[in-house]
Amino acid sequence: MKARVLLSLLFLAMSFNAAASTQFKPAVLNAALLFEHDATTGNVKHSLQWIRDVDGKLQVMTEVRYDRSGCFTNINMVDKASDREFHLVNNDGVLTSFKGQRITGKINKHCEITEFENETGKYVLSYNVRGLLETIIDRGTGEVVERYEYHNSQFPVRIRNYKDQKDKRIFYPSGSAQFLDSEVASKRGELTVRVKQSCAYTPDGNVDKCSLITSTNDDYRGSILIWISNHETEYF
């Protein structure tokens, strides 16, 4: 369902130093989960992130604009690796798109996307008592397509995709979902892809620069790719 980007779990990187005081707005986190970008903290107006390879070539760019309540008004994503892009507009609770992937939907007063439609189908979305995305349901069949499981933090520890038979289990070192270094394992069938990531952060807890290594081997030798991510944030 979601627009897949290279190394899509990048948005999960949050600052370990900010763990004690940082609380992210559920609306911002949900948008980050659905459209795969880094969550931001504070009274954010404009967020821009990009991923480049070791030669400096742009791979992915995501730009998000928010209103004063923390709800997104525009999301622009360009994925050079898969030649995919989309541009979304939240217009008084109606989600529309222009240029690129066709996306429409409905958004309630809590900035929760309740209905979503793109090239793959039509979906209904539900949220838990904390306002965090919990299930994505096929509107035609009523079957659960994707389920997000949480422990005590704001971030998912498991994402089950029943349609594509994917089961992502996310491991947070030091018992915190807001961390400096991370390792994520994503399993599909007999193939397990591992991502190691180390990030530097701005004082407010937003991602500044990240180095990532991906591999299908336990020891990260062979099939290794390294990417650099940058994140700029403008506040009201």
C-alpha contacts under 8 A as a table, 3 or more apart, distances in Angstrom:
res1	aa1	res2	aa2	distance
1	M	118	N	7.42
1	M	120	T	6.08
1	M	121	G	7.60
2	K	34	L	6.07
2	K	35	F	6.48
3	A	34	L	7.98
3	A	35	F	6.36
3	A	36	E	7.66
4	R	8	S	6.57
4	R	36	E	7.64
5	V	8	S	5.16
5	V	36	E	7.37
5	V	60	V	7.17
5	V	79	D	6.20
5	V	81	A	7.97
5	V	82	S	7.69
6	L	59	Q	7.74
6	L	60	V	7.26
6	L	79	D	7.63
6	L	81	A	7.07
7	L	10	L	6.16
8	S	11	F	7.27
8	S	36	E	5.96
8	S	37	H	7.84
9	L	12	L	5.81
9	L	36	E	7.13
10	L	13	A	6.04
10	L	36	E	7.61
10	L	37	H	6.98
10	L	38	D	6.66
11	F	14	M	7.94
11	F	32	A	6.53
11	F	33	L	7.62
11	F	36	E	6.18
11	F	37	H	4.81
11	F	38	D	3.62
11	F	39	A	6.12
12	L	38	D	6.67
12	L	39	A	7.64
12	L	155	F	7.55
13	A	38	D	7.27
13	A	178	Q	6.81
13	A	179	F	6.67
13	A	180	L	7.50
13	A	181	D	7.97
13	A	182	S	7.45
13	A	199	C	7.50
13	A	207	V	7.12
14	M	177	A	7.25
14	M	178	Q	4.44
14	M	179	F	5.48
14	M	180	L	7.04
14	M	205	G	6.63
14	M	206	N	6.89
14	M	207	V	6.75
15	S	18	A	5.29
15	S	19	A	6.45
15	S	178	Q	5.06
15	S	179	F	4.97
15	S	180	L	5.62
15	S	201	Y	6.36
15	S	205	G	5.17
15	S	206	N	7.08
15	S	207	V	7.42
16	F	19	A	5.12
16	F	176	S	7.43
16	F	177	A	7.95
16	F	178	Q	4.69
16	F	179	F	3.72
16	F	180	L	5.16
17	N	20	A	7.39
17	N	178	Q	7.91
17	N	179	F	7.47
17	N	180	L	7.79
17	N	205	G	7.70
18	A	21	S	5.72
18	A	22	T	5.44
18	A	178	Q	7.31
18	A	204	D	7.46
18	A	205	G	5.72
19	A	22	T	5.57
19	A	176	S	7.37
19	A	177	A	7.88
19	A	178	Q	5.38
19	A	179	F	7.54
22	T	41	T	7.36
22	T	205	G	7.48
23	Q	41	T	7.53
24	F	28	V	7.01
24	F	29	L	6.73
24	F	39	A	7.55
24	F	40	T	7.18
24	F	41	T	5.89
24	F	42	G	7.94
24	F	154	Q	7.75
25	K	28	V	5.35
25	K	29	L	6.39
25	K	41	T	7.80
25	K	70	G	7.12
26	P	29	L	5.01
26	P	30	N	5.97
26	P	130	R	7.56
26	P	131	G	5.75
26	P	132	L	5.67
26	P	154	Q	7.93
27	A	30	N	5.19
27	A	31	A	6.26
27	A	70	G	6.99
27	A	71	C	6.14
27	A	110	H	7.17
27	A	111	C	5.62
27	A	112	E	6.38
27	A	131	G	7.59
27	A	132	L	7.74
28	V	31	A	5.24
28	V	32	A	6.22
28	V	39	A	6.14
28	V	40	T	7.23
28	V	70	G	6.71
28	V	71	C	6.71
28	V	72	F	7.36
29	L	32	A	4.94
29	L	33	L	6.21
29	L	39	A	5.68
29	L	132	L	7.58
30	N	33	L	5.06
30	N	34	L	6.18
30	N	112	E	7.63
30	N	132	L	6.35
30	N	133	L	5.87
31	A	34	L	5.18
31	A	35	F	5.80
31	A	36	E	7.52
31	A	37	H	7.92
31	A	72	F	7.71
32	A	35	F	5.42
32	A	36	E	4.94
32	A	37	H	4.83
32	A	38	D	5.96
32	A	39	A	5.62
33	L	36	E	5.26
33	L	37	H	7.27
37	H	49	Q	7.69
37	H	62	T	6.57
38	D	49	Q	7.65
38	D	207	V	7.36
39	A	206	N	7.63
40	T	44	V	7.01
40	T	47	S	7.49
40	T	205	G	7.67
40	T	206	N	5.68
40	T	233	T	7.79
41	T	44	V	6.68
41	T	204	D	6.77
41	T	205	G	6.70
41	T	206	N	6.58
42	G	204	D	7.57
42	G	235	Y	7.60
43	N	68	R	6.87
43	N	70	G	6.92
43	N	235	Y	5.70
43	N	236	F	6.03
44	V	47	S	7.26
44	V	66	Y	6.50
44	V	68	R	7.72
44	V	70	G	6.98
44	V	233	T	6.96
44	V	234	E	6.13
44	V	235	Y	4.45
44	V	236	F	6.22
45	K	65	R	5.77
45	K	66	Y	5.04
45	K	67	D	6.49
45	K	68	R	7.30
45	K	233	T	7.58
45	K	234	E	5.49
45	K	235	Y	4.76
45	K	236	F	5.42
46	H	63	E	7.53
46	H	64	V	5.90
46	H	65	R	4.54
46	H	66	Y	6.30
46	H	233	T	5.74
46	H	234	E	4.91
46	H	235	Y	6.71
47	S	63	E	5.72
47	S	64	V	5.12
47	S	65	R	6.34
47	S	231	H	7.28
47	S	232	E	5.89
47	S	233	T	4.55
47	S	234	E	6.39
48	L	61	M	7.57
48	L	62	T	5.94
48	L	63	E	4.48
48	L	64	V	6.48
48	L	231	H	5.71
48	L	232	E	5.17
48	L	233	T	6.37
49	Q	61	M	5.91
49	Q	62	T	5.40
49	Q	63	E	6.47
49	Q	229	S	7.00
49	Q	230	N	5.41
49	Q	231	H	4.20
49	Q	232	E	6.23
50	W	58	L	7.29
50	W	59	Q	7.47
50	W	60	V	5.45
50	W	61	M	4.31
50	W	62	T	6.26
50	W	229	S	5.57
50	W	230	N	5.52
50	W	231	H	6.75
51	I	58	L	6.16
51	I	59	Q	5.52
51	I	60	V	5.12
51	I	61	M	6.57
51	I	227	W	6.51
51	I	228	I	5.53
51	I	229	S	4.33
51	I	230	N	6.61
52	R	55	D	7.58
52	R	56	G	5.29
52	R	57	K	5.24
52	R	58	L	4.47
52	R	59	Q	5.30
52	R	60	V	7.18
52	R	227	W	5.77
52	R	228	I	5.32
52	R	229	S	6.43
53	D	56	G	5.30
53	D	57	K	5.51
53	D	58	L	6.78
53	D	59	Q	6.88
53	D	226	I	6.52
53	D	227	W	4.62
53	D	228	I	6.18
54	V	57	K	7.48
54	V	226	I	6.40
54	V	227	W	6.05
54	V	228	I	7.07
58	L	61	M	7.59
58	L	80	K	7.17
59	Q	79	D	6.09
59	Q	80	K	4.99
59	Q	81	A	5.73
60	V	77	M	7.44
60	V	78	V	5.71
60	V	79	D	4.55
60	V	80	K	5.99
60	V	81	A	7.41
61	M	76	N	7.96
61	M	77	M	5.66
61	M	78	V	5.23
61	M	79	D	6.61
62	T	75	I	7.29
62	T	76	N	5.70
62	T	77	M	4.45
62	T	78	V	6.58
63	E	74	N	7.94
63	E	75	I	5.74
63	E	76	N	5.07
63	E	77	M	6.42
64	V	72	F	6.74
64	V	73	T	7.60
64	V	74	N	5.66
64	V	75	I	4.55
64	V	76	N	6.47
65	R	72	F	5.64
65	R	73	T	5.57
65	R	74	N	5.18
65	R	75	I	6.64
66	Y	69	S	7.74
66	Y	70	G	5.64
66	Y	71	C	5.33
66	Y	72	F	4.14
66	Y	73	T	5.31
66	Y	74	N	7.21
67	D	70	G	5.55
67	D	71	C	5.61
67	D	72	F	6.31
67	D	73	T	6.45
68	R	71	C	7.45
68	R	236	F	7.46
71	C	111	C	5.65
72	F	75	I	7.27
72	F	90	N	6.97
72	F	111	C	7.83
73	T	89	V	5.77
73	T	90	N	4.79
73	T	91	N	7.17
74	N	87	H	7.34
74	N	88	L	5.45
74	N	89	V	4.69
74	N	90	N	6.25
75	I	87	H	5.80
75	I	88	L	5.02
75	I	89	V	6.77
76	N	85	E	7.67
76	N	86	F	5.98
76	N	87	H	4.43
76	N	88	L	6.31
77	M	85	E	5.41
77	M	86	F	5.48
77	M	87	H	6.44
78	V	83	D	7.73
78	V	84	R	6.12
78	V	85	E	4.32
78	V	86	F	6.74
79	D	82	S	5.86
79	D	83	D	5.72
79	D	84	R	5.12
79	D	85	E	5.87
80	K	83	D	4.80
80	K	84	R	6.69
81	A	84	R	7.91
84	R	100	G	7.02
84	R	101	Q	7.48
85	E	99	K	7.71
85	E	100	G	5.11
85	E	101	Q	6.33
86	F	97	S	7.02
86	F	98	F	7.03
86	F	99	K	6.19
86	F	100	G	4.52
86	F	101	Q	5.03
86	F	102	R	7.58
87	H	97	S	5.41
87	H	98	F	5.55
87	H	99	K	6.33
87	H	100	G	6.87
87	H	101	Q	7.84
88	L	95	L	6.88
88	L	96	T	5.75
88	L	97	S	4.37
88	L	98	F	6.71
88	L	103	I	7.51
89	V	95	L	5.77
89	V	96	T	5.36
89	V	97	S	5.98
90	N	93	G	6.05
90	N	94	V	5.65
90	N	95	L	4.73
90	N	96	T	6.67
90	N	107	I	7.87
91	N	94	V	5.14
91	N	95	L	6.42
91	N	96	T	7.72
93	G	106	K	5.71
93	G	107	I	4.40
93	G	108	N	5.97
93	G	109	K	7.41
93	G	111	C	7.81
94	V	104	T	7.63
94	V	105	G	6.08
94	V	106	K	4.88
94	V	107	I	6.04
95	L	103	I	7.53
95	L	104	T	5.10
95	L	105	G	4.64
95	L	106	K	5.67
95	L	107	I	6.89
96	T	103	I	6.05
96	T	104	T	4.66
96	T	105	G	6.75
97	S	100	G	7.91
97	S	101	Q	7.56
97	S	102	R	6.16
97	S	103	I	5.49
97	S	104	T	6.56
98	F	101	Q	7.77
98	F	102	R	7.25
99	K	102	R	7.86
101	Q	118	N	7.43
101	Q	119	E	7.59
102	R	118	N	5.53
102	R	119	E	6.52
103	I	116	F	7.34
103	I	117	E	5.67
103	I	118	N	4.59
103	I	119	E	7.60
104	T	116	F	5.94
104	T	117	E	5.26
104	T	118	N	6.63
105	G	113	I	6.93
105	G	114	T	7.38
105	G	115	E	4.97
105	G	116	F	4.27
105	G	117	E	6.00
106	K	113	I	5.72
106	K	114	T	5.67
106	K	115	E	5.08
106	K	116	F	6.78
107	I	110	H	7.85
107	I	111	C	5.66
107	I	112	E	5.38
107	I	113	I	4.34
107	I	114	T	5.73
107	I	115	E	7.32
108	N	111	C	5.38
108	N	112	E	5.47
108	N	113	I	6.58
108	N	114	T	6.81
109	K	112	E	7.31
112	E	127	Y	7.98
112	E	131	G	7.96
113	I	116	F	6.96
113	I	125	L	6.63
114	T	124	V	5.74
114	T	125	L	4.92
114	T	126	S	6.74
115	E	122	K	7.59
115	E	123	Y	5.76
115	E	124	V	4.66
115	E	125	L	6.07
116	F	122	K	5.93
116	F	123	Y	5.11
116	F	124	V	6.38
116	F	125	L	7.57
117	E	120	T	7.63
117	E	121	G	5.73
117	E	122	K	4.37
117	E	123	Y	6.09
118	N	121	G	5.69
118	N	122	K	6.75
121	G	138	D	7.47
122	K	138	D	6.14
122	K	139	R	5.58
122	K	140	G	7.24
123	Y	136	I	6.34
123	Y	137	I	5.34
123	Y	138	D	4.65
123	Y	139	R	4.79
123	Y	140	G	7.98
124	V	136	I	5.85
124	V	137	I	5.08
124	V	138	D	6.43
124	V	139	R	5.71
125	L	133	L	7.44
125	L	134	E	7.62
125	L	135	T	5.78
125	L	136	I	4.64
125	L	137	I	6.21
126	S	133	L	6.28
126	S	134	E	5.75
126	S	135	T	5.31
126	S	136	I	6.65
127	Y	130	R	7.68
127	Y	131	G	5.43
127	Y	132	L	5.24
127	Y	133	L	4.51
127	Y	134	E	4.84
127	Y	135	T	6.88
128	N	131	G	5.33
128	N	132	L	5.52
128	N	133	L	6.61
128	N	134	E	5.93
129	V	132	L	7.46
132	L	154	Q	7.48
133	L	148	Y	6.77
134	E	147	R	5.69
134	E	148	Y	4.86
134	E	149	E	6.92
135	T	144	V	6.73
135	T	145	V	7.54
135	T	146	E	5.70
135	T	147	R	4.52
135	T	148	Y	6.29
136	I	144	V	5.96
136	I	145	V	5.55
136	I	146	E	5.10
136	I	147	R	6.51
137	I	142	G	5.95
137	I	143	E	5.58
137	I	144	V	4.36
137	I	145	V	5.34
137	I	146	E	7.11
138	D	141	T	5.62
138	D	142	G	5.19
138	D	143	E	5.43
138	D	144	V	6.31
138	D	145	V	6.29
139	R	142	G	5.53
139	R	143	E	7.87
144	V	147	R	7.16
144	V	162	Y	7.11
145	V	161	N	5.87
145	V	162	Y	5.22
145	V	163	K	5.45
146	E	159	I	7.06
146	E	160	R	5.47
146	E	161	N	4.39
146	E	162	Y	5.96
146	E	163	K	7.49
147	R	159	I	5.76
147	R	160	R	5.15
147	R	161	N	6.63
148	Y	156	P	6.06
148	Y	157	V	7.80
148	Y	158	R	6.02
148	Y	159	I	4.71
148	Y	160	R	6.58
149	E	156	P	5.40
149	E	157	V	5.91
149	E	158	R	5.13
149	E	159	I	6.34
150	Y	153	S	6.70
150	Y	154	Q	7.11
150	Y	155	F	6.33
150	Y	156	P	4.56
150	Y	157	V	5.43
150	Y	158	R	7.05
151	H	154	Q	7.99
151	H	156	P	7.34
151	H	157	V	6.86
153	S	156	P	7.72
153	S	176	S	7.79
153	S	177	A	6.58
154	Q	177	A	7.70
155	F	177	A	6.31
156	P	159	I	6.91
156	P	170	I	7.32
157	V	169	R	5.81
157	V	170	I	4.86
157	V	171	F	6.77
158	R	167	D	7.16
158	R	168	K	5.48
158	R	169	R	4.43
158	R	170	I	5.91
159	I	167	D	5.94
159	I	168	K	5.03
159	I	169	R	6.59
160	R	165	Q	7.66
160	R	166	K	5.96
160	R	167	D	4.61
160	R	168	K	6.32
161	N	164	D	5.79
161	N	165	Q	5.55
161	N	166	K	4.88
161	N	167	D	6.17
162	Y	165	Q	4.89
162	Y	166	K	6.69
163	K	166	K	7.89
165	Q	188	R	6.86
165	Q	189	G	7.61
166	K	186	S	7.93
166	K	187	K	6.57
166	K	188	R	5.18
166	K	189	G	7.66
167	D	186	S	6.78
167	D	187	K	5.94
167	D	188	R	6.74
168	K	185	A	6.86
168	K	186	S	4.72
168	K	187	K	6.18
169	R	184	V	7.40
169	R	185	A	6.40
169	R	186	S	6.43
170	I	183	E	7.85
170	I	184	V	5.39
170	I	185	A	6.54
170	I	186	S	7.87
171	F	182	S	7.58
171	F	183	E	6.56
171	F	184	V	6.05
171	F	185	A	7.78
172	Y	175	G	5.97
172	Y	176	S	5.76
172	Y	177	A	5.44
172	Y	178	Q	7.87
172	Y	179	F	7.29
172	Y	182	S	6.41
172	Y	183	E	7.39
173	P	176	S	6.32
173	P	177	A	7.77
173	P	179	F	7.13
173	P	181	D	7.63
173	P	182	S	6.62
174	S	179	F	7.85
176	S	179	F	6.38
179	F	182	S	6.80
180	L	198	S	6.27
180	L	199	C	5.93
180	L	200	A	7.32
181	D	196	K	7.64
181	D	197	Q	5.69
181	D	198	S	4.52
181	D	199	C	6.48
182	S	196	K	5.88
182	S	197	Q	5.27
182	S	198	S	6.60
183	E	194	R	7.04
183	E	195	V	5.59
183	E	196	K	4.53
183	E	197	Q	6.35
184	V	194	R	5.67
184	V	195	V	5.14
184	V	196	K	6.61
185	A	192	T	6.62
185	A	193	V	5.76
185	A	194	R	4.47
185	A	195	V	6.45
186	S	192	T	5.62
186	S	193	V	5.25
186	S	194	R	6.39
187	K	190	E	7.25
187	K	191	L	5.87
187	K	192	T	4.28
187	K	193	V	6.34
188	R	191	L	5.38
188	R	192	T	6.28
189	G	192	T	7.91
191	L	216	T	7.29
192	T	216	T	5.89
193	V	214	T	7.04
193	V	215	S	5.88
193	V	216	T	4.71
193	V	217	N	7.68
194	R	214	T	5.61
194	R	215	S	5.43
194	R	216	T	6.10
194	R	217	N	7.57
194	R	218	D	7.64
194	R	220	Y	7.97
195	V	212	L	6.75
195	V	213	I	5.67
195	V	214	T	4.48
195	V	215	S	6.69
196	K	212	L	5.60
196	K	213	I	5.19
196	K	214	T	6.47
197	Q	210	C	6.71
197	Q	211	S	5.67
197	Q	212	L	4.46
197	Q	213	I	6.54
198	S	210	C	5.63
198	S	211	S	5.43
198	S	212	L	6.67
199	C	207	V	6.89
199	C	208	D	7.13
199	C	209	K	5.59
199	C	210	C	4.15
199	C	211	S	6.39
200	A	207	V	6.43
200	A	208	D	5.47
200	A	209	K	5.28
200	A	210	C	6.38
201	Y	204	D	7.85
201	Y	205	G	5.83
201	Y	206	N	5.61
201	Y	207	V	4.71
201	Y	208	D	4.75
201	Y	209	K	6.98
202	T	205	G	5.52
202	T	206	N	5.45
202	T	207	V	6.46
202	T	208	D	5.91
203	P	206	N	7.49
206	N	231	H	7.27
206	N	233	T	7.78
207	V	210	C	7.51
207	V	230	N	7.05
207	V	231	H	5.60
208	D	229	S	7.39
208	D	230	N	5.16
208	D	231	H	4.96
208	D	232	E	7.10
209	K	228	I	6.53
209	K	229	S	5.15
209	K	230	N	4.68
209	K	231	H	6.89
210	C	227	W	7.62
210	C	228	I	5.29
210	C	229	S	4.91
210	C	230	N	6.88
211	S	226	I	6.58
211	S	227	W	5.72
211	S	228	I	5.02
211	S	229	S	6.95
212	L	225	L	7.54
212	L	226	I	5.26
212	L	227	W	5.39
212	L	228	I	6.87
213	I	220	Y	7.68
213	I	224	I	6.11
213	I	225	L	5.51
213	I	226	I	5.03
213	I	227	W	7.31
214	T	220	Y	7.12
214	T	223	S	7.38
214	T	224	I	5.52
214	T	225	L	5.71
214	T	226	I	7.28
215	S	218	D	7.64
215	S	220	Y	5.23
215	S	221	R	7.15
215	S	222	G	6.87
215	S	223	S	5.41
215	S	224	I	5.39
215	S	225	L	7.57
216	T	220	Y	7.14
216	T	223	S	6.90
217	N	220	Y	5.18
217	N	221	R	6.38
217	N	222	G	7.16
217	N	223	S	7.98
218	D	221	R	7.87
220	Y	223	S	7.78
220	Y	224	I	6.80
221	R	224	I	6.63
